[in-house]
Amino acid sequence: MRSIWNGAISFGLVSIPVKLMNATENHSISFRQIHTADGGRIRYRKVCELDEQEVTSAETGKAFEDADGTVVPVTDEDLASLPLPTARTIEIEGFVPASAIDPLQLDSAYYLSANGVPAAKPYALLREALKRSGKVAVAKYALRGRERLGMLRVVDDVIAMHGLLWPDEIRAPEDIAPDSGVTIRDAELDLADALMNTLGEADLDTLHDDYREAVEELVAAKAAGEPVEAEADEGDGGGQVIDLMAALESSVRAAKESHGEGGSAGGEMAEVHAIESGRSGGTTKTGTASKRSASKRAAPKKEAAGETTSPGEAPAKKTTAKKATAKRAPGKKPAAKKATAKRTTAGKSAAEKTSARKTATKDAAATKQAPASRRRTSA
């Protein structure tokens, strides 16, 4: 690695010569601006506003513009003359637990390497002291013309330094949080916990930049003259959640399926139960009631040939009714009820006719006997 800064760590009266190297690198793809008509590259040139002449870097200096527009030139010599104790020193101010550093303050990351053989021992001493204390060091240092805040910690066997933003550079999150009237139910929290447990821990080593890879493939295809097919837009996924519980349940199911786990959100398959029809005096299942009704209707149909029928009944009709009952499909239960009602009405009509004939016979016999009894009385 190439060092970008040489200095020393000031640890009390102990001075540790170190080199500063970037711990991160940017893999994002950069583009050039071109003229779309002919593909010519577009460059930015430094032009003086007063004489409209292009100037070189050697003719360019620094200046501070005041609020009223006044420009105050500041030279490199002016800045070098300022008393800056951290110009070439990483000055440790103290030690705090790592949890005391707000992640919002974290900026660039660097590795610190011992500069020379004499620096190895004090470097290892500071490294082991940080390991055993479980704390991080807060320090000041100067880089690229300004004083900065840093945090020193141990990564493997190397001391790393994270650039920190100054506390007054962190904005307060005012008017950003949702309204305080939002209520979260325990059931929603339980589903959120279940979703978190199902997704599990993120394996940071397996994560990569899919978009950068897609751009590289696009550039390679265009360079080779191959056609580029546009992929279907899957949407931004930023739609409003209408039913939070349903969304959580669906998320848990999808996460379980992606992790090779089956079943519903609760881990068991749901069962579907038939709806029962309620009646006064108890609840009766539809299927059971139909079977009982069918058995009751079949009972009077057991009158086989040879059984005596009551007067006024029509045996032929009953035989026809039996055949109709045998041909009826299980689903045509309303028709069976109508046929039963007709047979009942027919039976009642026949019984009434028989009773009427018996009554008329008795009345006729009584009328014939009445004159004889009157003759015996007069004699």
Summary of the structure (lengths in Angstrom):
residues: 379
radius of gyration: 49.6
end to end distance: 157.8
largest distance: 172.0
contacts: 737
relative contact order: 0.07
helix: 41%
strand: 21%
